[in-house]
Amino acid sequence: MFKVTLADRPEFLAGDDTRLREIFHPAKHQLSLNYSLAHGTLPPGQRSKRHVLASSEVYYFIAGQGRMTIDGQTSMIEPGTTIYVPPGGQQFLENIGDADVEFLCLVAPAWRMEDETVLE
């Protein structure tokens, strides 16, 4: 068994300006995984930078209200919303509420710096 708590994971500012805590990453945790999993937050009134990943992503929103834009299509997000981002999808997230947008993000194959391009 491999167990972590969110408090065990250091928070950092990602290249797209979201705050992340890596929960599982095969390159860092000696786990047999083909994906990485992170917890993210975006404060009220903030927007992530438009970016592209070579990997696919699945976002599961835990808290907050916002809009997610992928390849020019915008969708409202709220707790319980799940969104798939295909590899190469241009994306950004906006927090339009008065509390943090909080989410889990699964990246497959696992996130690598060289697979991400920030477009602004």
Secondary structure, DSSP 8 states (H G I E B T S, - for coil): -----GGGS--EE-TTS-EEEEEE-HHHH----SSEEEEEEE-TT-B---EEESSEEEEEEEE--EEEEETTEEEEE-TT-EEEE-TT--EEEEE-SSS-EEEEEEEES---GGGEEE--
